[in-house]
Amino acid sequence: MQLKISHVTTYTYDEPVHYALQQLRLTPRSGHGQTVLQWESTVTGGTKQASFDDQFVNHTELVKVDEGAQKIEIVSQGLVDVIDHQGVIGQHRGYAPLWLFEGPTEMTAPGPGLRQFARGFKAEAGGEDTLTQMHALSARIVEAVRYETGRTDMSTDAETALAAGHGVCQDHAQIMIAVARLLGHPARYISGYLMMDDRIEQDATHAWCEVWTEPLGWVGFDVSNGISPDARYVRVATGRDARDAAPIMGIRQGSGDETLQVTLQVQQ
């Protein structure tokens, strides 16, 4: 399946910017069942300073906002051919060793709630094979944490989202990563795009997780939708948690408020 993606991110500032730097992870890579046929990213109101692959082999660009600018627009768009591998990514590759995905991060560090959740789940499903166990874990998480927008944000960690009982795809993915690691399985966060069946316009990018299983290797789980990724999914960035794989992160100096607007289309 070929997916056409258009992703426009616009920042506006009520006062001229003194200094701002944006880190972009918006370019998908070929491999793992997807082939990038065409892709380009352009920036208006800023200048690309560097381009490199980070420790997780994410294509990364650094953009400096033009001094005095009050608006920056980042357009990332292209065409990707995707094959349905039922979420199976396979063997581990890249600079980061597999053991790096076993330990907690600030966003996935387990507190009392996550530990209790993991113990209860293990007592009920501990005898299953890893793949069956992870599908069951995905279903259990979405029962405990209902999908609800506007209640969490990029700073919400897995422990907080579980305690709140509501969240979005970022929260579901980070909770599953945290619990999978407690159960002894390496797990990682994926940011990317999902073509919804009933619409072209999307509210935001999507997120899911991958868990290392034997003998399949990495297998993806979209907790929010209760499935493993298929041909409607495009992987863009990988990391230990949402911060590692964030599409855009930045710093800014100066006073004034910032407004963010995202326009995203994913269609066949």
C-alpha positions in Angstrom: 0.0 0.0 0.0 1.3 3.5 -0.9 0.6 6.2 1.6 0.7 9.9 0.8 1.6 12.0 3.9 1.5 15.8 4.3 2.5 17.1 7.8 2.6 20.9 8.4 3.7 22.3 11.8 3.4 26.0 12.4 4.7 27.9 15.4 3.6 31.5 15.9 5.0 33.9 18.6 3.4 37.0 19.9 6.9 38.6 20.2 9.9 38.4 17.9 12.1 35.4 18.7 15.5 36.2 20.1 16.8 32.6 19.8 15.2 29.2 19.2 16.5 25.9 18.0 14.3 23.0 16.9 15.2 19.3 16.6 13.2 17.5 13.9 12.7 13.8 13.6 10.2 13.8 10.7 11.8 11.8 8.0 10.9 8.1 7.7 13.6 5.6 6.6 13.3 2.6 4.2 13.4 -0.8 5.9 11.3 -3.0 8.1 8.5 -3.4 5.5 8.4 0.2 4.3 10.1 1.9 1.3 10.3 5.7 1.1 9.6 6.5 -2.5 9.7 10.3 -2.1 10.2 12.6 0.8 11.1 16.3 1.4 11.1 18.7 4.3 11.1 22.5 4.1 11.3 25.2 6.7 10.0 28.8 6.4 11.2 31.2 9.1 14.2 29.1 10.0 17.4 27.7 8.6 18.6 24.1 8.7 21.9 23.9 10.6 22.8 20.2 10.6 21.5 16.8 9.6 22.6 13.5 11.1 21.4 10.1 12.3 21.1 9.9 16.1 21.9 6.9 18.3 18.7 5.2 17.4 19.3 5.7 13.6 16.6 8.4 13.5 17.2 10.9 10.7 17.5 14.2 12.7 17.7 17.8 11.5 18.5 20.9 13.6 16.8 24.1 12.6 17.6 27.6 14.0 14.6 29.9 13.9 15.5 33.2 12.2 16.2 36.0 14.6 13.2 38.3 14.9 10.8 35.8 13.4 7.3 35.5 14.7 6.3 32.5 12.7 8.1 29.3 11.6 6.5 26.6 9.3 7.8 23.1 9.0 6.5 21.1 6.0 7.3 17.4 5.8 5.7 15.3 3.1 6.2 12.4 0.8 5.1 9.0 -0.4 5.8 5.7 1.4 5.1 2.1 0.2 4.2 -0.2 3.2 3.9 -4.0 3.3 1.9 -5.6 6.1 4.2 -7.8 8.2 1.6 -8.0 11.1 3.8 -5.9 13.3 6.9 -8.1 13.0 10.0 -6.0 12.6 12.5 -8.7 13.3 16.1 -8.7 14.4 17.8 -5.8 16.2 19.8 -3.3 14.3 21.4 0.0 14.9 24.0 1.7 17.2 22.1 1.2 20.4 22.5 -2.3 22.0 19.5 -4.3 22.9 20.1 -4.0 26.6 19.6 -0.3 26.4 15.9 -0.9 26.0 15.6 -3.0 29.2 16.1 -0.2 31.7 13.7 2.6 32.8 13.9 6.2 31.7 12.4 9.3 33.4 9.2 8.9 31.3 8.9 5.1 31.9 10.3 4.7 35.4 8.0 2.4 37.4 6.4 3.6 40.6 4.1 1.7 43.0 1.2 1.7 40.5 3.1 0.2 37.6 4.8 -2.4 39.8 1.5 -3.5 41.2 0.0 -3.6 37.7 2.9 -5.7 36.4 2.6 -8.2 39.4 -1.1 -8.6 38.9 -0.7 -9.2 35.2 2.1 -11.7 35.6 0.1 -13.7 38.1 -2.7 -14.1 35.6 -0.8 -14.4 32.3 2.7 -15.4 33.3 2.4 -18.9 31.9 1.7 -17.7 28.3 4.3 -17.4 25.6 5.7 -13.9 25.2 3.7 -12.9 22.1 0.4 -14.0 23.6 1.3 -12.4 26.8 2.1 -9.0 25.2 -1.2 -9.0 23.2 -3.0 -9.6 26.5 -1.0 -6.9 28.2 -2.0 -4.4 25.5 -5.7 -5.2 26.0 -5.3 -4.9 29.8 -3.7 -1.5 29.5 -6.4 0.0 27.3 -9.0 -1.3 29.8 -7.2 0.4 32.7 -6.4 3.6 30.9 -9.2 4.8 28.6 -8.3 6.8 25.5 -9.1 10.5 26.1 -7.5 13.5 24.6 -6.7 16.8 26.4 -6.0 15.2 29.7 -2.2 14.5 29.4 0.7 16.1 27.5 4.2 15.4 26.4 5.5 15.7 30.0 3.2 13.0 31.4 5.1 9.9 32.4 3.8 6.4 32.4 3.2 6.2 36.2 1.1 9.4 36.2 -1.0 8.3 33.2 -1.8 4.9 34.8 -2.8 6.5 38.0 -5.0 9.0 36.2 -6.8 6.3 34.2 -6.9 8.2 30.9 -4.5 9.2 28.2 -3.6 9.0 24.5 -1.4 6.8 22.4 1.8 8.2 23.9 0.6 7.2 27.4 -0.5 3.8 26.3 2.8 3.1 24.6 4.9 4.2 27.6 2.8 2.2 30.0 3.3 -0.9 28.0 7.0 -0.2 27.6 7.4 0.2 31.4 5.4 -3.0 32.2 7.1 -5.1 29.5 10.5 -4.1 30.9 9.4 -5.1 34.4 8.5 -8.5 33.0 12.0 -8.8 31.6 11.4 -7.8 27.9 13.3 -5.1 26.1 10.7 -2.5 24.8 10.9 0.7 22.7 8.8 3.6 21.6 7.8 4.3 18.0 6.5 7.6 16.6 5.0 7.8 13.1 1.9 8.0 11.0 -1.3 6.0 10.9 -3.9 6.2 8.1 -7.3 6.1 9.7 -10.0 4.3 7.8 -12.6 7.0 8.2 -10.7 10.2 7.5 -7.8 11.8 5.7 -7.3 14.7 8.2 -5.5 13.5 11.3 -5.3 15.3 14.7 -1.7 14.4 15.3 1.1 11.9 14.7 0.7 8.5 16.1 2.7 6.4 18.6 3.0 2.7 19.5 5.6 0.4 21.0 7.7 -2.6 20.1 8.6 -5.4 22.4 11.4 -7.9 21.9 10.1 -11.5 21.7 11.8 -14.8 20.9 12.1 -16.0 18.2 10.5 -13.1 16.2 12.6 -10.2 17.5 10.9 -6.8 17.6 7.1 -6.9 17.4 4.8 -3.8 17.3 1.8 -3.2 19.5 -0.6 -0.3 19.1 -2.3 -0.3 22.4 -4.8 2.5 21.6 -6.2 0.6 18.7 -5.8 -2.9 20.0 -3.8 -4.3 17.0 -0.3 -4.8 15.8 0.7 -2.3 13.1 -0.2 -3.2 9.5 0.2 -1.5 6.1 -1.5 1.7 7.3 1.4 2.5 9.6 4.6 4.4 8.8 7.5 4.2 11.3 9.5 7.5 11.6 11.5 7.5 14.8 12.5 5.1 17.6 13.6 5.5 21.1 13.5 4.4 24.7 10.5 6.7 25.3 8.5 9.6 23.8 11.2 12.1 24.3 13.8 10.1 22.3 11.4 9.8 19.4 9.6 13.1 19.5 8.8 14.5 16.0 9.8 18.0 17.1 11.6 19.3 20.3 13.1 22.7 20.9 14.4 25.4 23.1 13.6 29.1 23.0 14.9 32.2 24.6 12.9 35.3 25.2 9.5 36.3 26.6 6.1 35.9 24.9 3.7 33.1 24.2 4.0 30.4 21.6 1.1 28.9 19.6 1.3 25.5 17.9 -0.9 24.4 14.9 -0.6 21.0 13.2 -2.2 20.0 9.9 -1.7 16.4 9.0 -3.1 14.3 6.1 -2.5 10.6 5.6 -4.2 8.9 2.6 -3.8 6.1 0.2 
